[in-house]
Amino acid sequence: MTLLSRLYCILDSSNFPDTEALCLSASEVVAGGVTLLQYRNKTDDARQMLAQARELKRILGSSVTLIMNDRADLCLAAGFDGVHVGQDDLSPAGVRAVIGNRRWIGVSTHNPEQLAEADKTTANYLAIGPVFSTLSKANPDPVIGLDGVRRVRALTRKPLVAIGGITRGNCRSVIEAGADAVAVISDLIREPRKSAEEFFRILG
C-alpha cells in the first residue's frame, strides 16, 4: 500500500513569477519537512513545463516523491515518481500503460460516484474535493465538506487525499474526518518553510 505523508504540497506554477522562484519555494517546503510534492502547470507549453520539472528534479533529487500533474509523458521525461490526473485527463489505465507499474498514479474525484469508479483502477491514491471553497481553480466543483470526506472514506481502502481550501486552521478536522493526507496550495506560498513546519506540528 502506498504510504502518504500527511502533507501533500502542490506547487502551481501560476503562483510564481519564474522557475527560480518556483524552485526556491520547493526547496523551502522540503526544508520544512515536505516529502511529497506535485508540480502543476496549466498555462505553459510542454517545453517550458519539462524545463521547470527537470530543474525541480535536479534541485530536489530523490529526497522527495515528485508527482507530475496531468502529463504522463513529461513524468517520464523529467524522471518524476508519478502522475496525478483529473476526471477529464488521460484515464488511469492509459497513464499506467505509459508509466509502468513502479510509478504512482493519483486520481482527482469530486463525489462518491467518481471515487468509487477510481477505486477500481490501479491508482495508488485517490483525491477528493474541494472540501472547502477554494480560489485555486477557476471553475471549482461543488464543495463536499467534512461530511463528504467521511462518506467517501467508507468507499475505499486506498490512501485518501483531501484537497480544496485546506489551511492550517482547518487541516486537523479533515484528517479527523478520515483523510490520510491534505493537499495544500495557497497556505504554503507565504513563508513556505515555516508554513510547512506548522502544518506538520498541527497534523502530528
N, CA and C atoms as an extended XYZ file, in Angstrom:
612
Properties=species:S:1:pos:R:3:atomname:S:1:resname:S:1:resid:I:1 pbc="F F F"
N         0.843       -1.198        0.000 N   MET     1
C         0.000        0.000        0.000 CA  MET     1
C         0.882        1.254        0.000 C   MET     1
N         0.495        2.213       -0.798 N   THR     2
C         1.236        3.472       -0.863 CA  THR     2
C         1.116        4.234        0.449 C   THR     2
N         2.241        4.648        0.992 N   LEU     3
C         2.225        5.425        2.224 CA  LEU     3
C         2.399        6.898        1.895 C   LEU     3
N         1.442        7.697        2.312 N   LEU     4
C         1.482        9.125        2.023 CA  LEU     4
C         1.899        9.916        3.246 C   LEU     4
N         2.673       10.962        3.004 N   SER     5
C         2.931       11.939        4.053 CA  SER     5
C         1.614       12.660        4.353 C   SER     5
N         1.437       13.107        5.586 N   ARG     6
C         0.206       13.818        5.946 CA  ARG     6
C         0.014       15.099        5.129 C   ARG     6
N         1.128       15.715        4.727 N   LEU     7
C         1.054       16.971        3.972 CA  LEU     7
C         1.521       16.739        2.544 C   LEU     7
N         0.641       17.037        1.611 N   TYR     8
C         0.906       16.867        0.176 CA  TYR     8
C         0.950       18.270       -0.426 C   TYR     8
N         2.143       18.723       -0.734 N   CYS     9
C         2.325       20.087       -1.250 CA  CYS     9
C         2.104       20.109       -2.765 C   CYS     9
N         1.279       21.046       -3.228 N   ILE    10
C         1.098       21.245       -4.667 CA  ILE    10
C         1.688       22.603       -5.037 C   ILE    10
N         2.681       22.556       -5.913 N   LEU    11
C         3.302       23.785       -6.415 CA  LEU    11
C         2.669       24.130       -7.750 C   LEU    11
N         1.885       25.191       -7.773 N   ASP    12
C         1.229       25.639       -9.005 CA  ASP    12
C         2.080       26.751       -9.610 C   ASP    12
N         2.561       26.522      -10.829 N   SER    13
C         3.492       27.472      -11.450 CA  SER    13
C         2.900       28.871      -11.592 C   SER    13
N         1.573       28.972      -11.651 N   SER    14
C         0.942       30.283      -11.829 CA  SER    14
C         1.126       31.186      -10.610 C   SER    14
N         1.541       30.610       -9.491 N   ASN    15
C         1.759       31.403       -8.271 CA  ASN    15
C         3.168       31.996       -8.188 C   ASN    15
N         4.000       31.703       -9.198 N   PHE    16
C         5.395       32.144       -9.143 CA  PHE    16
C         5.783       32.886      -10.419 C   PHE    16
N         6.616       33.923      -10.291 N   PRO    17
C         6.978       34.720      -11.469 CA  PRO    17
C         7.910       33.998      -12.438 C   PRO    17
N         8.697       33.049      -11.920 N   ASP    18
C         9.646       32.349      -12.797 CA  ASP    18
C        10.086       31.034      -12.159 C   ASP    18
N        10.901       30.293      -12.895 N   THR    19
C        11.364       28.983      -12.427 CA  THR    19
C        12.175       29.093      -11.146 C   THR    19
N        12.975       30.138      -11.052 N   GLU    20
C        13.812       30.315       -9.856 CA  GLU    20
C        12.957       30.436       -8.599 C   GLU    20
N        11.896       31.228       -8.682 N   ALA    21
C        11.007       31.411       -7.529 CA  ALA    21
C        10.281       30.109       -7.185 C   ALA    21
N         9.865       29.391       -8.210 N   LEU    22
C         9.193       28.103       -8.012 CA  LEU    22
C        10.113       27.123       -7.285 C   LEU    22
N        11.349       27.038       -7.748 N   CYS    23
C        12.304       26.105       -7.160 CA  CYS    23
C        12.722       26.516       -5.751 C   CYS    23
N        12.798       27.809       -5.518 N   LEU    24
C        13.119       28.298       -4.172 CA  LEU    24
C        12.025       27.891       -3.190 C   LEU    24
N        10.762       28.056       -3.609 N   SER    25
C         9.645       27.663       -2.760 CA  SER    25
C         9.668       26.164       -2.505 C   SER    25
N         9.988       25.386       -3.544 N   ALA    26
C        10.080       23.928       -3.387 CA  ALA    26
C        11.152       23.561       -2.366 C   ALA    26
N        12.314       24.184       -2.470 N   SER    27
C        13.401       23.911       -1.528 CA  SER    27
C        13.001       24.272       -0.101 C   SER    27
N        12.244       25.358        0.032 N   GLU    28
C        11.816       25.817        1.359 CA  GLU    28
C        10.828       24.844        2.008 C   GLU    28
N         9.827       24.386        1.237 N   VAL    29
C         8.850       23.462        1.839 CA  VAL    29
C         9.510       22.131        2.186 C   VAL    29
N        10.469       21.719        1.365 N   VAL    30
C        11.182       20.472        1.664 CA  VAL    30
C        12.015       20.631        2.932 C   VAL    30
N        12.619       21.803        3.094 N   ALA    31
C        13.348       22.099        4.337 CA  ALA    31
C        12.403       22.080        5.535 C   ALA    31
N        11.134       22.365        5.274 N   GLY    32
C        10.126       22.350        6.336 CA  GLY    32
C         9.527       20.977        6.587 C   GLY    32
N        10.006       19.966        5.847 N   GLY    33
C         9.574       18.595        6.111 CA  GLY    33
C         8.767       17.925        5.016 C   GLY    33
N         8.431       18.645        3.954 N   VAL    34
C         7.618       18.066        2.877 CA  VAL    34
C         8.399       16.973        2.136 C   VAL    34
N         7.755       15.824        1.931 N   THR    35
C         8.383       14.716        1.199 CA  THR    35
C         7.554       14.288       -0.009 C   THR    35
N         6.404       14.936       -0.199 N   LEU    36
C         5.504       14.609       -1.313 CA  LEU    36
C         5.079       15.912       -1.975 C   LEU    36
N         5.434       16.052       -3.253 N   LEU    37
C         5.252       17.343       -3.909 CA  LEU    37
C         4.748       17.150       -5.342 C   LEU    37
N         3.691       17.864       -5.670 N   GLN    38
C         3.148       17.820       -7.033 CA  GLN    38
C         3.454       19.117       -7.769 C   GLN    38
N         3.927       18.962       -8.987 N   TYR    39
C         4.170       20.113       -9.861 CA  TYR    39
C         2.983       20.257      -10.802 C   TYR    39
N         2.355       21.435      -10.737 N   ARG    40
C         1.159       21.685      -11.539 CA  ARG    40
C         1.390       22.912      -12.412 C   ARG    40
N         1.145       22.760      -13.708 N   ASN    41
C         1.320       23.874      -14.633 CA  ASN    41
C         0.240       23.769      -15.706 C   ASN    41
N        -0.732       24.670      -15.642 N   LYS    42
C        -1.876       24.629      -16.556 CA  LYS    42
C        -1.754       25.644      -17.683 C   LYS    42
N        -0.662       26.406      -17.715 N   THR    43
C        -0.594       27.521      -18.658 CA  THR    43
C         0.533       27.437      -19.677 C   THR    43
N         1.668       26.872      -19.306 N   ASP    44
C         2.820       26.854      -20.211 CA  ASP    44
C         2.749       25.691      -21.205 C   ASP    44
N         3.585       25.764      -22.242 N   ASP    45
C         3.645       24.662      -23.191 CA  ASP    45
C         4.537       23.546      -22.641 C   ASP    45
N         4.547       22.414      -23.351 N   ALA    46
C         5.251       21.223      -22.860 CA  ALA    46
C         6.734       21.474      -22.659 C   ALA    46
N         7.334       22.258      -23.539 N   ARG    47
C         8.768       22.515      -23.428 CA  ARG    47
C         9.085       23.265      -22.132 C   ARG    47
N         8.283       24.297      -21.826 N   GLN    48
C         8.506       25.070      -20.589 CA  GLN    48
C         8.234       24.210      -19.359 C   GLN    48
N         7.182       23.404      -19.441 N   MET    49
C         6.854       22.523      -18.312 CA  MET    49
C         7.982       21.542      -18.039 C   MET    49
N         8.520       20.967      -19.086 N   LEU    50
C         9.595       19.992      -18.924 CA  LEU    50
C        10.852       20.652      -18.347 C   LEU    50
N        11.136       21.858      -18.806 N   ALA    51
C        12.312       22.573      -18.293 CA  ALA    51
C        12.167       22.841      -16.797 C   ALA    51
N        10.978       23.297      -16.383 N   GLN    52
C        10.739       23.550      -14.952 CA  GLN    52
C        10.807       22.251      -14.157 C   GLN    52
N        10.174       21.214      -14.688 N   ALA    53
C        10.137       19.926      -13.983 CA  ALA    53
C        11.539       19.363      -13.803 C   ALA    53
N        12.346       19.455      -14.829 N   ARG    54
C        13.720       18.935      -14.733 CA  ARG    54
C        14.549       19.725      -13.729 C   ARG    54
N        14.286       21.022      -13.661 N   GLU    55
C        15.008       21.846      -12.683 CA  GLU    55
C        14.593       21.463      -11.263 C   GLU    55
N        13.302       21.216      -11.054 N   LEU    56
C        12.832       20.751       -9.749 CA  LEU    56
C        13.512       19.431       -9.373 C   LEU    56
N        13.558       18.528      -10.321 N   LYS    57
C        14.171       17.219      -10.074 CA  LYS    57
C        15.661       17.379       -9.770 C   LYS    57
N        16.323       18.272      -10.491 N   ARG    58
C        17.755       18.495      -10.271 CA  ARG    58
C        18.024       19.019       -8.867 C   ARG    58
N        17.198       19.933       -8.421 N   ILE    59
C        17.398       20.567       -7.118 CA  ILE    59
C        17.006       19.636       -5.966 C   ILE    59
N        15.900       18.913       -6.138 N   LEU    60
C        15.369       18.107       -5.038 CA  LEU    60
C        15.864       16.672       -5.047 C   LEU    60
N        16.293       16.200       -6.210 N   GLY    61
C        16.809       14.841       -6.300 CA  GLY    61
C        15.783       13.803       -5.907 C   GLY    61
N        16.239       12.791       -5.194 N   SER    62
C        15.335       11.698       -4.805 CA  SER    62
C        14.877       11.821       -3.354 C   SER    62
N        15.088       12.990       -2.762 N   SER    63
C        14.689       13.188       -1.359 CA  SER    63
C        13.176       13.374       -1.229 C   SER    63
N        12.517       13.629       -2.358 N   VAL    64
C        11.087       13.925       -2.363 CA  VAL    64
C        10.401       13.073       -3.435 C   VAL    64
N         9.175       12.633       -3.152 N   THR    65
C         8.366       11.970       -4.173 CA  THR    65
C         7.734       13.061       -5.033 C   THR    65
N         8.119       13.113       -6.306 N   LEU    66
C         7.657       14.167       -7.206 CA  LEU    66
C         6.560       13.649       -8.125 C   LEU    66
N         5.434       14.356       -8.115 N   ILE    67
C         4.276       13.970       -8.916 CA  ILE    67
C         4.025       15.027       -9.986 C   ILE    67
N         3.836       14.575      -11.214 N   MET    68
C         3.528       15.466      -12.336 CA  MET    68
C         2.011       15.549      -12.515 C   MET    68
N         1.491       16.746      -12.593 N   ASN    69
C         0.066       16.910      -12.836 CA  ASN    69
C        -0.240       16.679      -14.314 C   ASN    69
N        -1.190       15.832      -14.598 N   ASP    70
C        -1.760       15.592      -15.943 CA  ASP    70
C        -0.900       14.796      -16.913 C   ASP    70
N         0.389       15.088      -17.007 N   ARG    71
C         1.179       14.646      -18.148 CA  ARG    71
C         2.062       13.424      -17.851 C   ARG    71
N         1.593       12.260      -18.303 N   ALA    72
C         2.371       11.028      -18.119 CA  ALA    72
C         3.676       11.073      -18.900 C   ALA    72
N         3.649       11.674      -20.090 N   ASP    73
C         4.855       11.737      -20.913 CA  ASP    73
C         5.934       12.583      -20.253 C   ASP    73
N         5.526       13.717      -19.667 N   LEU    74
C         6.500       14.590      -19.008 CA  LEU    74
C         6.994       13.993      -17.690 C   LEU    74
N         6.166       13.195      -17.056 N   CYS    75
C         6.595       12.487      -15.844 CA  CYS    75
C         7.818       11.636      -16.161 C   CYS    75
N         7.744       10.889      -17.246 N   LEU    76
C         8.867       10.037      -17.650 CA  LEU    76
C        10.069       10.876      -18.066 C   LEU    76
N         9.811       11.898      -18.866 N   ALA    77
C        10.906       12.717      -19.403 CA  ALA    77
C        11.668       13.443      -18.303 C   ALA    77
N        10.971       13.824      -17.229 N   ALA    78
C        11.606       14.570      -16.139 CA  ALA    78
C        12.107       13.660      -15.025 C   ALA    78
N        11.803       12.372      -15.124 N   GLY    79
C        12.239       11.451      -14.078 CA  GLY    79
C        11.444       11.577      -12.794 C   GLY    79
N        10.157       11.951      -12.912 N   PHE    80
C         9.297       12.075      -11.735 CA  PHE    80
C         8.826       10.695      -11.264 C   PHE    80
N         8.199       10.690      -10.090 N   ASP    81
C         7.811        9.433       -9.452 CA  ASP    81
C         6.362        9.038       -9.691 C   ASP    81
N         5.581        9.929      -10.306 N   GLY    82
C         4.186        9.597      -10.529 CA  GLY    82
C         3.445       10.689      -11.255 C   GLY    82
N         2.179       10.402      -11.535 N   VAL    83
C         1.307       11.310      -12.284 CA  VAL    83
C        -0.016       11.453      -11.538 C   VAL    83
N        -0.535       12.673      -11.528 N   HIS    84
C        -1.863       12.902      -10.955 CA  HIS    84
C        -2.796       13.371      -12.068 C   HIS    84
N        -3.919       12.688      -12.232 N   VAL    85
C        -4.856       13.038      -13.300 CA  VAL    85
C        -6.226       13.409      -12.748 C   VAL    85
N        -6.913       14.264      -13.508 N   GLY    86
C        -8.269       14.658      -13.172 CA  GLY    86
C        -9.277       13.850      -13.959 C   GLY    86
N       -10.531       14.224      -13.818 N   GLN    87
C       -11.605       13.486      -14.477 CA  GLN    87
C       -11.579       13.628      -15.999 C   GLN    87
N       -11.009       14.703      -16.500 N   ASP    88
C       -11.003       14.946      -17.946 CA  ASP    88
C        -9.662       14.637      -18.600 C   ASP    88
N        -8.742       14.075      -17.841 N   ASP    89
C        -7.415       13.770      -18.370 CA  ASP    89
C        -7.348       12.325      -18.853 C   ASP    89
N        -6.163       11.899      -19.228 N   LEU    90
C        -5.925       10.511      -19.607 CA  LEU    90
C        -6.389        9.597      -18.470 C   LEU    90
N        -7.022        8.475      -18.814 N   SER    91
C        -7.542        7.562      -17.791 CA  SER    91
C        -6.396        6.928      -17.005 C   SER    91
N        -6.674        6.470      -15.781 N   PRO    92
C        -5.628        5.785      -15.015 CA  PRO    92
C        -5.020        4.608      -15.782 C   PRO    92
N        -5.857        3.878      -16.517 N   ALA    93
C        -5.338        2.755      -17.309 CA  ALA    93
C        -4.398        3.258      -18.404 C   ALA    93
N        -4.770        4.374      -19.019 N   GLY    94
C        -3.921        4.974      -20.047 CA  GLY    94
C        -2.600        5.451      -19.479 C   GLY    94
N        -2.663        6.064      -18.299 N   VAL    95
C        -1.440        6.522      -17.630 CA  VAL    95
C        -0.552        5.323      -17.283 C   VAL    95
N        -1.167        4.272      -16.745 N   ARG    96
C        -0.399        3.093      -16.336 CA  ARG    96
C         0.332        2.483      -17.530 C   ARG    96
N        -0.325        2.522      -18.690 N   ALA    97
C         0.308        1.973      -19.900 CA  ALA    97
C         1.555        2.768      -20.286 C   ALA    97
N         1.557        4.056      -19.952 N   VAL    98
C         2.700        4.916      -20.281 CA  VAL    98
C         3.811        4.802      -19.242 C   VAL    98
N         3.443        4.855      -17.963 N   ILE    99
C         4.469        4.985      -16.914 CA  ILE    99
C         4.889        3.655      -16.282 C   ILE    99
N         4.160        2.585      -16.551 N   GLY   100
C         4.514        1.295      -15.969 CA  GLY   100
C         3.988        1.128      -14.550 C   GLY   100
N         4.427        0.080      -13.887 N   ASN   101
C         3.856       -0.287      -12.585 CA  ASN   101
C         4.582        0.284      -11.376 C   ASN   101
N         5.784        0.806      -11.574 N   ARG   102
C         6.559        1.242      -10.402 CA  ARG   102
C         6.227        2.663       -9.958 C   ARG   102
N         5.714        3.465      -10.867 N   ARG   103
C         5.388        4.854      -10.506 CA  ARG   103
C         3.959        4.970       -9.988 C   ARG   103
N         3.728        6.053       -9.250 N   TRP   104
C         2.418        6.279       -8.639 CA  TRP   104
C         1.438        6.912       -9.620 C   TRP   104
N         0.164        6.614       -9.391 N   ILE   105
C        -0.927        7.333      -10.060 CA  ILE   105
C        -1.887        7.831       -8.983 C   ILE   105
N        -2.241        9.114       -9.075 N   GLY   106
C        -3.275        9.679       -8.223 CA  GLY   106
C        -4.420       10.163       -9.102 C   GLY   106
N        -5.639       10.085       -8.598 N   VAL   107
C        -6.817       10.483       -9.380 CA  VAL   107
C        -7.663       11.457       -8.577 C   VAL   107
N        -8.022       12.579       -9.193 N   SER   108
C        -8.922       13.541       -8.564 CA  SER   108
C       -10.369       13.092       -8.732 C   SER   108
N       -11.116       13.131       -7.640 N   THR   109
C       -12.549       12.838       -7.698 CA  THR   109
C       -13.292       13.928       -6.926 C   THR   109
N       -14.579       14.081       -7.242 N   HIS   110
C       -15.345       15.188       -6.660 CA  HIS   110
C       -16.666       14.761       -6.027 C   HIS   110
N       -16.948       13.466       -6.068 N   ASN   111
C       -18.173       12.951       -5.447 CA  ASN   111
C       -18.005       11.442       -5.226 C   ASN   111
N       -18.918       10.825       -4.462 N   PRO   112
C       -18.771        9.392       -4.154 CA  PRO   112
C       -18.754        8.506       -5.395 C   PRO   112
N       -19.530        8.859       -6.411 N   GLU   113
C       -19.593        8.030       -7.621 CA  GLU   113
C       -18.242        7.995       -8.330 C   GLU   113
N       -17.633        9.168       -8.491 N   GLN   114
C       -16.324        9.232       -9.148 CA  GLN   114
C       -15.273        8.497       -8.333 C   GLN   114
N       -15.348        8.632       -7.010 N   LEU   115
C       -14.348        7.973       -6.176 CA  LEU   115
C       -14.483        6.455       -6.248 C   LEU   115
N       -15.725        5.963       -6.217 N   ALA   116
C       -15.949        4.517       -6.302 CA  ALA   116
C       -15.413        3.971       -7.628 C   ALA   116
N       -15.574        4.742       -8.696 N   GLU   117
C       -15.073        4.330      -10.014 CA  GLU   117
C       -13.540        4.309      -10.018 C   GLU   117
N       -12.935        5.360       -9.465 N   ALA   118
C       -11.471        5.452       -9.424 CA  ALA   118
C       -10.864        4.363       -8.546 C   ALA   118
N       -11.627        3.928       -7.548 N   ASP   119
C       -11.142        2.894       -6.633 CA  ASP   119
C       -10.900        1.563       -7.349 C   ASP   119
N       -11.600        1.358       -8.471 N   LYS   120
C       -11.463        0.103       -9.230 CA  LYS   120
C       -10.200        0.085      -10.097 C   LYS   120
N        -9.553        1.223      -10.242 N   THR   121
C        -8.377        1.319      -11.108 CA  THR   121
C        -7.112        0.955      -10.342 C   THR   121
N        -5.970        1.040      -11.017 N   THR   122
C        -4.693        0.761      -10.346 CA  THR   122
C        -4.110        2.000       -9.672 C   THR   122
N        -4.936        3.031       -9.486 N   ALA   123
C        -4.467        4.251       -8.813 CA  ALA   123
C        -3.891        3.909       -7.443 C   ALA   123
N        -2.795        4.581       -7.085 N   ASN   124
C        -2.157        4.353       -5.781 CA  ASN   124
C        -2.803        5.147       -4.663 C   ASN   124
N        -3.388        6.285       -5.030 N   TYR   125
C        -4.139        7.070       -4.044 CA  TYR   125
C        -5.250        7.814       -4.764 C   TYR   125
N        -6.262        8.220       -3.992 N   LEU   126
C        -7.411        8.928       -4.546 CA  LEU   126
C        -7.538       10.279       -3.851 C   LEU   126
N        -7.831       11.308       -4.631 N   ALA   127
C        -8.041       12.640       -4.061 CA  ALA   127
C        -9.518       12.974       -4.103 C   ALA   127
N        -9.985       13.681       -3.087 N   ILE   128
C       -11.386       14.092       -3.020 CA  ILE   128
C       -11.469       15.574       -2.666 C   ILE   128
N       -12.359       16.284       -3.336 N   GLY   129
C       -12.509       17.702       -3.030 CA  GLY   129
C       -13.345       18.410       -4.076 C   GLY   129
N       -13.547       19.701       -3.933 N   PRO   130
C       -12.984       20.520       -2.852 CA  PRO   130
C       -13.727       20.328       -1.529 C   PRO   130
N       -12.938       20.203       -0.453 N   VAL   131
C       -13.531       20.057        0.871 CA  VAL   131
C       -14.132       21.382        1.317 C   VAL   131
N       -13.399       22.451        1.110 N   PHE   132
C       -13.868       23.804        1.417 CA  PHE   132
C       -13.780       24.637        0.135 C   PHE   132
N       -14.325       25.828        0.171 N   SER   133
C       -14.260       26.671       -1.032 CA  SER   133
C       -12.803       27.037       -1.305 C   SER   133
N       -12.459       27.103       -2.583 N   THR   134
C       -11.066       27.303       -2.979 CA  THR   134
C       -10.953       28.362       -4.062 C   THR   134
N        -9.819       29.059       -4.060 N   LEU   135
C        -9.538       30.059       -5.093 CA  LEU   135
C        -8.524       29.534       -6.104 C   LEU   135
N        -8.096       28.271       -5.939 N   SER   136
C        -7.037       27.738       -6.790 CA  SER   136
C        -7.537       27.243       -8.145 C   SER   136
N        -8.849       27.183       -8.301 N   LYS   137
C        -9.412       26.752       -9.587 CA  LYS   137
C       -10.430       27.777      -10.062 C   LYS   137
N       -10.451       27.981      -11.374 N   ALA   138
C       -11.356       28.977      -11.952 CA  ALA   138
C       -12.815       28.536      -11.833 C   ALA   138
N       -13.079       27.261      -12.096 N   ASN   139
C       -14.449       26.731      -12.025 CA  ASN   139
C       -14.488       25.492      -11.144 C   ASN   139
N       -14.405       25.683       -9.830 N   PRO   140
C       -14.326       24.529       -8.942 CA  PRO   140
C       -15.623       23.725       -8.896 C   PRO   140
N       -15.492       22.443       -8.576 N   ASP   141
C       -16.662       21.594       -8.368 CA  ASP   141
C       -17.330       21.980       -7.053 C   ASP   141
N       -18.570       21.501       -6.825 N   PRO   142
C       -19.271       21.830       -5.576 CA  PRO   142
C       -18.491       21.355       -4.346 C   PRO   142
N       -18.515       22.179       -3.307 N   VAL   143
C       -17.833       21.844       -2.053 CA  VAL   143
C       -18.494       20.617       -1.419 C   VAL   143
N       -17.662       19.681       -0.929 N   ILE   144
C       -18.212       18.453       -0.335 CA  ILE   144
C       -18.254       18.499        1.193 C   ILE   144
N       -17.443       19.371        1.797 N   GLY   145
C       -17.422       19.487        3.247 CA  GLY   145
C       -16.821       18.268        3.935 C   GLY   145
N       -16.752       18.333        5.256 N   LEU   146
C       -16.179       17.229        6.030 CA  LEU   146
C       -17.056       15.986        5.941 C   LEU   146
N       -18.370       16.171        5.800 N   ASP   147
C       -19.266       15.020        5.649 CA  ASP   147
C       -18.952       14.258        4.368 C   ASP   147
N       -18.580       14.997        3.325 N   GLY   148
C       -18.215       14.356        2.063 CA  GLY   148
C       -16.970       13.504        2.212 C   GLY   148
N       -16.019       13.991        3.001 N   VAL   149
C       -14.799       13.217        3.261 CA  VAL   149
C       -15.161       11.926        3.998 C   VAL   149
N       -16.014       12.046        5.020 N   ARG   150
C       -16.422       10.857        5.779 CA  ARG   150
C       -17.133        9.841        4.882 C   ARG   150
N       -17.962       10.347        4.000 N   ARG   151
C       -18.749        9.467        3.126 CA  ARG   151
C       -17.842        8.644        2.208 C   ARG   151
N       -16.863        9.315        1.588 N   VAL   152
C       -16.012        8.579        0.642 CA  VAL   152
C       -14.964        7.721        1.357 C   VAL   152
N       -14.630        8.080        2.590 N   ARG   153
C       -13.679        7.260        3.350 CA  ARG   153
C       -14.176        5.820        3.440 C   ARG   153
N       -15.486        5.670        3.543 N   ALA   154
C       -16.083        4.338        3.672 CA  ALA   154
C       -16.069        3.552        2.360 C   ALA   154
N       -15.737        4.230        1.256 N   LEU   155
C       -15.820        3.599       -0.059 CA  LEU   155
C       -14.491        3.045       -0.563 C   LEU   155
N       -13.410        3.352        0.128 N   THR   156
C       -12.101        2.909       -0.371 CA  THR   156
C       -11.147        2.581        0.766 C   THR   156
N       -10.233        1.651        0.471 N   ARG   157
C        -9.164        1.364        1.427 CA  ARG   157
C        -7.859        1.978        0.942 C   ARG   157
N        -7.916        2.620       -0.216 N   LYS   158
C        -6.727        3.290       -0.732 CA  LYS   158
C        -6.484        4.587        0.043 C   LYS   158
N        -5.248        5.054        0.061 N   PRO   159
C        -4.962        6.329        0.710 CA  PRO   159
C        -5.828        7.447        0.115 C   PRO   159
N        -6.358        8.281        0.994 N   LEU   160
C        -7.289        9.338        0.588 CA  LEU   160
C        -6.664       10.707        0.858 C   LEU   160
N        -6.569       11.492       -0.207 N   VAL   161
C        -6.023       12.853       -0.102 CA  VAL   161
C        -7.169       13.848       -0.239 C   VAL   161
N        -7.319       14.702        0.752 N   ALA   162
C        -8.355       15.744        0.686 CA  ALA   162
C        -7.737       17.030        0.155 C   ALA   162
N        -8.491       17.733       -0.677 N   ILE   163
C        -7.972       18.959       -1.289 CA  ILE   163
C        -9.082       20.002       -1.380 C   ILE   163
N        -8.661       21.263       -1.400 N   GLY   164
C        -9.614       22.349       -1.610 CA  GLY   164
C        -9.821       23.212       -0.377 C   GLY   164
N        -9.173       24.369       -0.365 N   GLY   165
C        -9.374       25.332        0.721 CA  GLY   165
C        -8.817       24.895        2.059 C   GLY   165
N        -7.865       23.978        2.052 N   ILE   166
C        -7.333       23.458        3.321 CA  ILE   166
C        -6.199       24.357        3.826 C   ILE   166
N        -6.303       24.731        5.090 N   THR   167
C        -5.353       25.646        5.728 CA  THR   167
C        -4.882       25.058        7.053 C   THR   167
N        -3.947       25.748        7.671 N   ARG   168
C        -3.518       25.315        8.999 CA  ARG   168
C        -4.671       25.371        9.991 C   ARG   168
N        -5.641       26.237        9.721 N   GLY   169
C        -6.770       26.388       10.634 CA  GLY   169
C        -7.784       25.259       10.577 C   GLY   169
N        -7.855       24.558        9.447 N   ASN   170
C        -8.887       23.513        9.338 CA  ASN   170
C        -8.342       22.120        9.007 C   ASN   170
N        -7.030       21.992        8.828 N   CYS   171
C        -6.471       20.715        8.340 CA  CYS   171
C        -6.688       19.557        9.304 C   CYS   171
N        -6.625       19.841       10.605 N   ARG   172
C        -6.779       18.757       11.588 CA  ARG   172
C        -8.168       18.112       11.465 C   ARG   172
N        -9.187       18.926       11.239 N   SER   173
C       -10.550       18.404       11.136 CA  SER   173
C       -10.708       17.512        9.909 C   SER   173
N        -9.932       17.787        8.863 N   VAL   174
C       -10.009       16.995        7.634 CA  VAL   174
C        -9.413       15.604        7.861 C   VAL   174
N        -8.292       15.549        8.579 N   ILE   175
C        -7.680       14.264        8.934 CA  ILE   175
C        -8.624       13.479        9.848 C   ILE   175
N        -9.237       14.171       10.779 N   GLU   176
C       -10.157       13.505       11.711 CA  GLU   176
C       -11.393       12.974       11.003 C   GLU   176
N       -11.734       13.581        9.849 N   ALA   177
C       -12.885       13.115        9.065 CA  ALA   177
C       -12.548       11.877        8.237 C   ALA   177
N       -11.251       11.508        8.194 N   GLY   178
C       -10.893       10.265        7.518 CA  GLY   178
C        -9.844       10.360        6.432 C   GLY   178
N        -9.415       11.574        6.097 N   ALA   179
C        -8.374       11.704        5.069 CA  ALA   179
C        -7.021       11.245        5.619 C   ALA   179
N        -6.218       10.636        4.755 N   ASP   180
C        -4.863       10.241        5.144 CA  ASP   180
C        -3.883       11.393        4.987 C   ASP   180
N        -4.201       12.300        4.055 N   ALA   181
C        -3.313       13.422        3.769 CA  ALA   181
C        -4.141       14.612        3.326 C   ALA   181
N        -3.553       15.808        3.477 N   VAL   182
C        -4.198       17.023        2.982 CA  VAL   182
C        -3.297       17.638        1.918 C   VAL   182
N        -3.893       17.996        0.790 N   ALA   183
C        -3.159       18.660       -0.281 CA  ALA   183
C        -3.341       20.162       -0.120 C   ALA   183
N        -2.243       20.885       -0.161 N   VAL   184
C        -2.281       22.322        0.115 CA  VAL   184
C        -1.527       23.084       -0.973 C   VAL   184
N        -2.149       24.166       -1.434 N   ILE   185
C        -1.511       25.052       -2.410 CA  ILE   185
C        -1.279       26.425       -1.757 C   ILE   185
N        -2.365       27.150       -1.532 N   SER   186
C        -2.277       28.567       -1.141 CA  SER   186
C        -1.596       28.788        0.203 C   SER   186
N        -1.885       27.930        1.189 N   ASP   187
C        -1.380       28.186        2.548 CA  ASP   187
C         0.082       27.779        2.732 C   ASP   187
N         0.742       27.439        1.619 N   LEU   188
C         2.185       27.174        1.688 CA  LEU   188
C         2.993       28.191        0.889 C   LEU   188
N         2.324       29.170        0.313 N   ILE   189
C         3.022       30.121       -0.567 CA  ILE   189
C         3.835       31.138        0.231 C   ILE   189
N         3.226       31.716        1.259 N   ARG   190
C         3.952       32.691        2.084 CA  ARG   190
C         4.743       31.956        3.157 C   ARG   190
N         5.990       32.309        3.306 N   GLU   191
C         6.874       31.652        4.285 CA  GLU   191
C         6.764       30.132        4.202 C   GLU   191
N         7.151       29.555        3.051 N   PRO   192
C         6.919       28.134        2.805 CA  PRO   192
C         7.462       27.190        3.871 C   PRO   192
N         8.706       27.446        4.300 N   ARG   193
C         9.296       26.532        5.293 CA  ARG   193
C         8.544       26.583        6.619 C   ARG   193
N         8.317       27.792        7.098 N   LYS   194
C         7.616       27.958        8.379 CA  LYS   194
C         6.202       27.386        8.299 C   LYS   194
N         5.536       27.638        7.178 N   SER   195
C         4.166       27.143        6.999 CA  SER   195
C         4.135       25.623        7.013 C   SER   195
N         5.078       24.991        6.299 N   ALA   196
C         5.137       23.528        6.267 CA  ALA   196
C         5.385       22.963        7.667 C   ALA   196
N         6.302       23.580        8.377 N   GLU   197
C         6.603       23.116        9.736 CA  GLU   197
C         5.375       23.206       10.623 C   GLU   197
N         4.604       24.291       10.468 N   GLU   198
C         3.383       24.455       11.271 CA  GLU   198
C         2.349       23.407       10.917 C   GLU   198
N         2.216       23.121        9.625 N   PHE   199
C         1.275       22.060        9.209 CA  PHE   199
C         1.631       20.749        9.885 C   PHE   199
N         2.899       20.366        9.846 N   PHE   200
C         3.309       19.103       10.440 CA  PHE   200
C         3.087       19.093       11.958 C   PHE   200
N         3.288       20.243       12.569 N   ARG   201
C         3.056       20.329       14.030 CA  ARG   201
C         1.575       20.099       14.334 C   ARG   201
N         0.708       20.674       13.516 N   ILE   202
C        -0.740       20.547       13.726 CA  ILE   202
C        -1.225       19.132       13.383 C   ILE   202
N        -0.676       18.592       12.286 N   LEU   203
C        -1.148       17.289       11.805 CA  LEU   203
C        -0.607       16.128       12.644 C   LEU   203
N         0.493       16.361       13.348 N   GLY   204
C         1.056       15.351       14.255 CA  GLY   204
C         1.725       14.192       13.545 C   GLY   204
